[in-house]
């Protein structure tokens, strides 16, 4: 189930790992799979599946975008340099990993404030539950939300990606 967004999520600015300001639209015209990531999380093997999605669907327009967050049991304590090195050397990540952010609370990044309005397949919306929550932002701004335990290569995620690529 997806919610129509009143704000154009693709135009909300965020900071890159280098400190530049960008929007999702600056990264491309296709769908985006936005994920809050953490190096020391038990779900970190999802990096491998996220990279596989980038490699499989990148030529068709999908961009996976990682946002490190240290909000869940301090599982992303490193500097941006350490995070980027971990992602590339451990998992071979080539998709963009942006500046470390807050995903919940009053200091949540504006992008995540908007994303959290989307409902997941069970109809739930609200705070990010844990690391590796996934938000698929379609070219028309529709958002599909998948909880952390849903693997990036789960059939429902693949179906949503395929649907977003077909628009």
C-alpha positions as CSV (number, residue, x, y, z in Angstrom):
1,X,0.0,0.0,0.0
2,X,1.4,3.4,-0.9
3,X,0.4,6.9,0.2
4,X,0.4,9.8,-2.2
5,X,2.8,12.5,-0.8
6,X,1.8,16.1,-0.6
7,X,5.5,17.2,-0.6
8,X,7.7,16.3,-3.6
9,X,10.0,13.9,-1.8
10,X,12.4,14.0,-4.8
11,X,13.0,17.7,-4.2
12,X,13.8,17.6,-0.4
13,X,17.5,18.5,0.1
14,X,20.0,16.4,2.0
15,X,23.7,16.4,2.5
16,X,26.0,14.1,0.7
17,X,28.9,12.3,2.4
18,X,31.1,15.1,1.0
19,X,28.9,17.8,2.6
20,X,27.3,19.0,-0.6
21,X,23.5,19.6,-0.7
22,X,21.5,17.5,-3.2
23,X,18.1,16.1,-3.8
24,X,17.0,12.7,-5.0
25,X,16.2,14.4,-8.3
26,X,19.8,15.4,-8.6
27,X,20.7,11.7,-8.6
28,X,18.4,10.7,-11.4
29,X,14.9,10.4,-12.9
30,X,14.1,6.8,-12.0
31,X,13.0,5.2,-8.8
32,X,15.0,5.4,-5.6
33,X,15.4,2.8,-2.8
34,X,16.2,4.9,0.2
35,X,17.5,2.9,3.2
36,X,18.8,3.9,6.6
37,X,21.9,1.8,7.1
38,X,24.2,0.8,9.9
39,X,27.6,-1.0,9.8
40,X,27.4,-2.8,13.1
41,X,23.8,-4.0,12.7
42,X,22.9,-7.7,12.4
43,X,21.0,-6.7,9.3
44,X,24.2,-5.3,7.6
45,X,24.4,-8.3,5.2
46,X,21.5,-6.5,3.5
47,X,24.2,-4.3,2.0
48,X,25.0,-7.1,-0.3
49,X,21.4,-7.5,-1.5
50,X,21.1,-3.7,-1.9
51,X,24.3,-3.6,-4.0
52,X,22.9,-6.5,-6.1
53,X,19.7,-4.5,-6.7
54,X,21.8,-1.5,-7.8
55,X,23.8,-3.7,-10.2
56,X,20.7,-5.5,-11.6
57,X,18.3,-2.5,-12.0
58,X,20.7,0.5,-12.1
59,X,20.9,0.5,-15.9
60,X,17.1,0.7,-15.9
61,X,17.0,3.7,-13.7
62,X,16.9,2.5,-10.1
63,X,19.3,4.2,-7.6
64,X,19.8,2.7,-4.1
65,X,20.6,5.5,-1.6
66,X,22.0,4.7,1.8
67,X,21.7,7.1,4.8
68,X,23.8,6.0,7.8
69,X,22.1,6.5,11.1
70,X,23.4,5.9,14.6
71,X,20.0,6.1,16.3
72,X,19.5,2.4,17.0
73,X,21.7,1.1,19.8
74,X,24.7,3.1,18.4
75,X,25.2,0.7,15.5
76,X,26.7,3.3,13.2
77,X,29.3,5.0,15.4
78,X,32.0,5.7,12.8
79,X,33.0,8.8,10.9
80,X,31.8,9.2,7.3
81,X,35.3,8.1,6.1
82,X,35.0,4.9,8.2
83,X,31.5,4.2,7.0
84,X,32.3,4.6,3.4
85,X,35.4,2.5,3.7
86,X,33.4,-0.3,5.4
87,X,30.7,-0.2,2.8
88,X,33.1,-0.4,-0.1
89,X,35.6,-2.9,1.3
90,X,33.2,-5.2,3.1
91,X,30.2,-5.2,0.8
92,X,31.5,-3.7,-2.5
93,X,29.0,-0.9,-2.3
94,X,28.9,1.4,-5.3
95,X,25.5,3.1,-4.7
96,X,25.6,6.5,-3.0
97,X,25.9,6.6,0.8
98,X,25.1,10.0,2.0
99,X,25.7,12.0,5.2
100,X,24.9,10.3,8.6
101,X,21.5,11.5,9.8
102,X,18.7,11.1,12.3
103,X,15.7,9.3,11.0
104,X,13.4,9.7,14.0
105,X,12.7,12.4,16.6
106,X,12.7,16.2,16.4
107,X,16.2,16.2,14.7
108,X,15.1,13.8,11.9
109,X,16.3,14.8,8.5
110,X,13.6,16.5,6.4
111,X,13.7,13.7,3.8
112,X,12.9,11.1,6.5
113,X,10.2,13.3,8.0
114,X,8.4,13.1,4.7
115,X,9.2,9.4,4.1
116,X,7.7,8.3,7.4
117,X,4.3,9.4,6.2
118,X,4.2,6.4,3.9
119,X,2.4,3.3,5.0
120,X,3.9,-0.2,4.7
121,X,2.0,-3.2,3.3
122,X,0.3,-3.7,6.7
123,X,-0.9,-0.1,6.6
124,X,1.4,1.1,9.4
125,X,3.2,4.4,9.1
126,X,5.2,6.5,11.6
127,X,8.7,6.2,13.0
128,X,11.5,4.1,11.4
129,X,11.5,0.9,13.4
130,X,15.2,-0.1,13.0
131,X,18.2,0.0,10.6
132,X,17.6,-1.0,7.0
133,X,14.0,0.2,6.7
134,X,13.4,0.6,3.0
135,X,11.4,3.3,1.1
136,X,10.9,2.9,-2.6
137,X,10.2,6.4,-4.1
138,X,8.7,6.0,-7.6
139,X,9.2,8.6,-10.3
140,X,5.7,9.9,-9.7
141,X,6.5,10.4,-5.9
142,X,4.5,7.4,-4.7
143,X,6.3,5.7,-1.8
144,X,6.3,2.0,-0.9
145,X,7.6,1.2,2.6
146,X,9.2,-2.0,3.7
147,X,10.2,-2.8,7.3
148,X,13.8,-3.7,8.2
149,X,13.3,-7.5,8.3
150,X,12.0,-7.4,4.7
151,X,15.1,-8.3,2.6
152,X,15.9,-6.1,-0.3
153,X,15.5,-9.0,-2.7
154,X,12.1,-10.1,-1.3
155,X,9.4,-10.7,-3.9
156,X,7.3,-7.7,-2.8
157,X,10.3,-5.4,-3.0
158,X,11.2,-6.7,-6.5
159,X,7.6,-6.3,-7.6
160,X,7.5,-2.7,-6.4
161,X,10.8,-1.9,-8.1
162,X,9.6,-3.5,-11.4
163,X,6.3,-1.5,-11.1
164,X,8.2,1.7,-10.5
165,X,10.5,1.1,-13.4
166,X,7.5,0.5,-15.7
167,X,6.0,3.9,-15.0
